[in-house]
């Protein structure tokens, strides 16, 4: 279940979103498979420590974060993936591994890989391994004001623009207007 804090955050900011229930999926690629969509359509949150400052980096499920690019981009000395112990307290209402990309809600800076900025909609975890959220990228960008840059490994980038594919398991949140 999506934590109430996330639902209230989106409602308070008048962000329309869709909720997708699916079989338990631990990895972002498993989420893509469960929803029958491309791994380039699903966004995953990767928590990074940049000179001891945690960041949320949002990348396609099919991509991997290039830590050298992140270091150069942020102009910091050290960058590494955060351990669960280092970030779980930032997301007290979320299942570990299902951290949403809502830095404003959790007081963390957010960066989004530019490949995701080219899609009309983002599909991602929202605190649960059994439910996902989809919203327009523009709504996400207005809500979070993320740093948008290129920071996934080049060899993994899609050659053509990512085209949204309607998911099979779709239910609109009843609390949101149609």
N, C-alpha and C positions, 0 to 999 in steps of 0.2 A: 504494500500500500504506500502511496505517496504520502510522506509526512505532512501533517496539517500546516506546518510552518511554510512549506513550499507552496501548497495550495493557496494559503492566505497571501503570500508574497505576490504570486501571479494575479490573483483576484484584486488585491489592493492596487496593483499597477495596471489593471485593466488589460491584461495580456490574454488573448484568446489562445487556447491550447487544446490539444486532443490527448486523451489518455489511451494507452494501449496495454491491455493485459496480455500476458504471454507465459508460456512455461518457464520455470526458473532458468535463468541464463546468467552465468557468473561473468563471462568475458563479453566484451562489446561485440566480438565476432559471433558469439553464440546468440546474442541479442538480435543481430542482423539475420541470422539463420532462423531464429524463432519467429521473426516477423516477415520472413521471406523477402528481404530487401538486400541491396548491395551493402557491403562493408564500407563503401564510400559515402553512403547515405546516413549512416549512424555515427554520431559524435561521441567520443569518450573523453572523460576528464582524467588527465594525468597530473598528479600533484608533484610539483618539483620544488626543491629547496635551492634558491638562488642567493648565495651569500647569507644563508640562514633565514631568508624570507620565503615563506611558502607562497607558491603561485598555483593557479589552476590553468593548465594548458589544455585546450580543447582541440582534439585532432580526430580525423576520420578513424573509425575502427580498423580499417584496412591499412592505416599508416602507422609509422613509428616515429617517435620524437627524436630529432637530431639534437642532442645535448650541446654539441659544439656550436651549432647555429643559435641555440637558445642563449648560450653564454655570450656570444658576440652581439646578439640582438639586445640583450639587457645590459650589456657593458659591465658584467660582474666578473669576479675572479673565479668563483666556484659554482657549479651547477651539478645537481644529482637528483635522481628520483627520491622522493621522500619515502620513508618507511611508514607502514600503517600506524605505528606507535606515534610518529611525529604529526600525523594529520587527523587521526580519528577523532580527537577532541574538538577539532574545528567543525565537525559534522555530527554532532551528538544525536541527532534524530534520524540519521541515515544508516543503512546497512553498509558495513565496510566493503569497499569495492564498487559501490553504487553512488558515488559522490556526484552531485549535479554541478553544472557549470555556473552556478549562481554566486559569484564572488561578492556581490553587493549584500546578499543575504548572510553570507558566512564571513564577511570582512576579509576577503582575499582578492588580490588582483587577478584579472583574467586575461588570457591571450588566446586567440582563435587562429588556427591555420587558415591561410587565405583560400584554400580549396573549399572550405566550408562556407566562406562568405559568398561563394559563387552559386550556392544552392538556394532555392527559394525557402526551403524548410529545413530545420534541424530536428533530428530525432535522437533522443538521449535518455539516459537513466535519470531518475529524479528521486534518488534515495532508496530505491527498491530493486531487487533482482527479479521481480515478477511483474513490474509495471514500468512503462516508459512514457515519455512525453514528447509531443511534436508541437513546434511553434514556428512561425515565420522567422527567418533569420533576421529580418529587419526589426521585428519586435524584440528579439533577443539582444541585438546590438543597441537598441534604444534603452533597454532595461539595464544592460551591463556596461556599456561603453568599453568593450574589450580592445586590447591591442590586437590588431589584425596584421599578420606577417606570415612569411614562409618559414616554417621550422620543422617540416617532416622530411625524412630522407628522400632525396630527389628520385632515386631509382624506383620508389614506390608510388610516385605521383601518377594519377590517372592521366592518360593522354588526351582524352576528350572531356568536355565539361560534364559534370555529374548531373544527370537528369533525374528529378524526383520520380519515384515509382509509388503509386498509392499502396499502402500496406493492406494486408489481408485482414488483420485483426484490428478493426477500427471501432471505437466508441467515443462519442463526444462526452466530455465531462458535463453532467447534468446541471451543474451549478453555473455553467458558462452559457451566455446567450448564443444562439445559432447564427 
